[in-house]
Amino acid sequence: MVQRIGGFRRKTRFKLQKPLRQKGKISITNYIATFAEGEKVVLNAEPSVTKGMYFPRFHGKAGIVKAKRGTCYEIEIRDGSVIKTMIVHPVHLKKVI
């Protein structure tokens, strides 16, 4: 069998890149943000934090908060016709206004 080449962040050179003016330390308020069940959120990865990051294919997708699990949240998104649940750290989530 052929081994899979590359890791979790393969081919994400530009997708997970921050604009120049946003580089530096992350805000602690983003790190400890709270979300209510049923709230709509967007998956927006913070590249400097790998803990609780989702698979890069889902970058920019919108979902619904289903539950809290430890410090992370269960997010339900649609991938085509399939509903998928992923566990994401709050630093990688943004509220939909």
PAZAPA-4460 file (N, C-alpha, C; in steps of 0.05 Angstrom, whole numbers, plus 32768, in hexadecimal, padded with zeros to 4 digits):
% residues 97
    n_x    n_y    n_z   ca_x   ca_y   ca_z    c_x    c_y    c_z   seq   type   mol
   8011   7FE8   8000   8000   8000   8000   8012   8019   8000     1      M     A
   8007   802E   7FF4   8015   8047   7FF3   800D   8057   800C     2      V     A
   8021   8063   8018   801C   8073   8030   8012   808F   8028     3      Q     A
   8001   809B   8038   7FF7   80B6   8033   800C   80CA   803A     4      R     A
   8012   80DC   8027   8027   80F0   802B   801A   8109   8035     5      I     A
   8025   8114   804A   801B   812E   8054   800C   812A   806E     6      G     A
   8008   8140   807C   7FFA   813F   8096   7FE0   814D   8095     7      G     A
   7FD8   8156   80AD   7FBD   8162   80B1   7FBB   817D   80A2     8      F     A
   7FD0   818C   80A1   7FCF   81A7   8094   7FDA   81A8   8078     9      R     A
   7FDB   8191   806B   7FE5   818F   8050   7FD5   81A1   803C    10      R     A
   7FE3   81AF   802B   7FD7   81C0   8016   7FC7   81D7   8022    11      K     A
   7FCF   81E2   8038   7FC0   81F8   8045   7FD1   8211   8047    12      T     A
   7FE5   8214   8036   7FF8   822A   8038   7FEA   8245   8038    13      R     A
   7FD6   8249   8027   7FC9   8263   8026   7FAE   8263   8034    14      F     A
   7FA1   824C   8036   7F87   824B   8043   7F89   8252   8061    15      K     A
   7F9D   8248   806E   7FA0   824D   808B   7FB4   8263   8091    16      L     A
   7FB6   8277   8080   7FC9   828D   8084   7FBA   82A5   808D    17      Q     A
   7FC5   82B4   80A0   7FB9   82CC   80AB   7FC3   82E4   809C    18      K     A
   7FB2   82F9   8099   7FBB   8312   808D   7FD2   831E   809F    19      P     A
   7FE3   832D   8093   7FFB   8337   80A0   7FF4   8347   80BA    20      L     A
   7FDF   8358   80B8   7FD8   8368   80CF   7FCB   8359   80E6    21      R     A
   7FC3   8340   80E1   7FB6   8330   80F6   7FC9   831D   8103    22      Q     A
   7FE2   831C   80FB   7FF6   830A   8106   7FFE   8313   8122    23      K     A
   8007   8300   8132   8010   8307   814D   8000   82F7   8161    24      G     A
   8000   8300   817A   7FF2   82F2   818F   7FD4   82F2   818A    25      K     A
   7FC7   82DC   8192   7FAA   82DB   818F   7F9C   82E6   81A8    26      I     A
   7F84   82F0   81A4   7F76   82FC   81BA   7F6B   82E6   81CD    27      S     A
   7F6D   82EA   81E7   7F63   82D6   81FA   7F45   82D4   81F9    28      I     A
   7F37   82EA   81F1   7F1A   82E9   81EF   7F11   82D5   81D9    29      T     A
   7F20   82D3   81C4   7F1A   82C0   81AF   7F1F   82A4   81B9    30      N     A
   7F33   82A0   81C9   7F3B   8286   81D3   7F26   827A   81E6    31      Y     A
   7F19   828C   81F6   7F06   8282   820A   7EE9   828A   8203    32      I     A
   7EE3   828F   81E9   7EC9   8297   81E1   7EB4   8281   81E7    33      A     A
   7E9B   828A   81ED   7E86   8277   81F4   7E70   8279   81DE    34      T     A
   7E63   8263   81D9   7E4E   8261   81C5   7E37   8252   81D1    35      F     A
   7E1F   825A   81CA   7E06   824C   81D4   7DFF   8236   81C0    36      A     A
   7DF0   8223   81CB   7DE6   820D   81B9   7DD3   8219   81A5    37      E     A
   7DD5   8210   818C   7DC4   8219   8177   7DCD   8232   8169    38      G     A
   7DE4   823E   8173   7DEF   8256   8167   7DFD   8250   814D    39      E     A
   7DFB   8261   8139   7E09   825D   8120   7E25   8268   8122    40      K     A
   7E38   8259   8118   7E54   8260   8118   7E61   825A   80FD    41      V     A
   7E78   8267   80F8   7E88   8262   80E0   7EA3   8256   80E8    42      V     A
   7EAC   8242   80DA   7EC5   8236   80E0   7EDB   8247   80D3    43      L     A
   7EEA   8255   80E4   7EFF   8267   80DB   7F18   8261   80EB    44      N     A
   7F2B   8252   80DF   7F42   8247   80ED   7F55   825D   80F6    45      A     A
   7F5F   825A   810E   7F75   826A   8118   7F8F   8259   8114    46      E     A
   7F9F   8260   8100   7FB5   824F   80F9   7FCB   824B   810F    47      P     A
   7FCD   825D   8121   7FE1   825B   8136   7FDA   8247   814C    48      S     A
   7FC0   823E   814C   7FB7   822B   8161   7FAE   8212   8152    49      V     A
   7FBD   81FC   8157   7FB5   81E3   814A   7FA2   81D2   815B    50      T     A
   7FA0   81D9   8174   7F8E   81CA   8186   7F71   81CF   817F    51      K     A
   7F62   81BA   817B   7F46   81BC   8175   7F40   81C7   8159    52      G     A
   7F53   81C5   8147   7F4E   81CE   812C   7F40   81B9   811B    53      M     A
   7F2E   81C1   810A   7F1F   81AF   80F9   7F2F   81A9   80E0    54      Y     A
   7F26   8196   80D0   7F34   8190   80B7   7F31   81A8   80A4    55      F     A
   7F47   81B0   8097   7F47   81C8   8086   7F32   81C9   8070    56      P     A
   7F28   81B3   8067   7F14   81B3   8052   7EFB   81C2   805A    57      R     A
   7EF5   81C4   8074   7EDD   81D0   807E   7EE1   81EE   8084    58      F     A
   7EF8   81FA   807D   7EFE   8216   8083   7EE9   8228   8075    59      H     A
   7EDD   823A   8085   7EC9   824D   807B   7EAD   8243   807B    60      G     A
   7EA8   822A   8083   7E8D   821F   8083   7E7E   8229   809C    61      K     A
   7E64   822B   809A   7E53   8233   80B0   7E46   821A   80BC    62      A     A
   7E41   821B   80D6   7E35   8205   80E4   7E26   820E   80FC    63      G     A
   7E1B   81FB   810B   7E0B   8200   8123   7E18   81F3   813B    64      I     A
   7E19   8201   8151   7E24   81F6   816A   7E10   81E2   8175    65      V     A
   7E18   81C9   8179   7E06   81B5   8184   7E0A   81B1   81A2    66      K     A
   7E24   81B1   81AB   7E29   81AC   81C8   7E45   81B6   81CE    67      A     A
   7E4B   81B8   81E8   7E66   81BE   81F1   7E72   81A4   81FB    68      K     A
   7E8B   81A0   81F3   7E9A   8187   81FC   7EB5   8190   8206    69      R     A
   7EB7   8191   8221   7ED0   819B   822D   7ED3   81B9   8227    70      G     A
   7EEA   81C0   821C   7EEE   81DC   8215   7EE5   81E2   81F8    71      T     A
   7EDF   81CC   81E9   7ED7   81CF   81CD   7EB9   81CD   81C9    72      C     A
   7EB1   81D0   81B0   7E94   81CF   81A9   7E90   81BB   8193    73      Y     A
   7E79   81AE   8194   7E70   819C   817E   7E62   81AD   8169    74      E     A
   7E6C   81AE   8151   7E60   81BE   813B   7E55   81AB   8126    75      I     A
   7E3D   81B0   811E   7E30   81A0   8109   7E2F   81B0   80EF    76      E     A
   7E3C   81A4   80DA   7E3C   81B2   80C0   7E31   819F   80AB    77      I     A
   7E2B   81AA   8094   7E22   819B   807D   7E39   8199   8069    78      R     A
   7E40   8181   8061   7E54   817C   804C   7E46   816F   8035    79      D     A
   7E3B   817F   8023   7E2A   8175   800E   7E0F   816D   801A    80      G     A
   7E08   8154   8018   7DEE   814B   8024   7DF3   813E   803F    81      S     A
   7E0C   813B   8047   7E13   812D   8060   7E16   8141   8077    82      V     A
   7E0A   813B   808E   7E0E   814C   80A6   7E25   8141   80B6    83      I     A
   7E39   8152   80BC   7E50   8149   80CA   7E53   8158   80E4    84      K     A
   7E5D   814B   80F9   7E62   8157   8113   7E80   8158   8118    85      T     A
   7E8A   816F   8120   7EA6   8171   8126   7EAA   8180   8140    86      M     A
   7EC0   817A   814D   7EC6   8186   8167   7EDC   819B   8162    87      I     A
   7ED5   81B5   8169   7EE6   81CB   8162   7EEA   81DD   817A    88      V     A
   7F03   81E6   817D   7F09   81F9   8193   7EFE   8215   818C    89      H     A
   7EF5   8224   81A0   7EE8   823E   819A   7EFA   8252   818C    90      P     A
   7F14   824F   818D   7F25   8263   817F   7F22   8260   8161    91      V     A
   7F17   824A   8157   7F14   8246   813B   7EF7   824C   8132    92      H     A
   7EE7   8258   8143   7ECB   825D   813C   7EC5   827B   813D    93      L     A
   7EB3   8284   812C   7EA9   82A0   812C   7E8B   82A0   812B    94      K     A
   7E7E   82B2   813A   7E61   82B3   813A   7E57   82BF   8120    95      K     A
   7E40   82B5   8117   7E33   82C1   8100   7E20   82D6   810A    96      V     A
   7E22   82ED   80FE   7E11   8304   8108   7DFA   8307   80F5    97      I     A
***
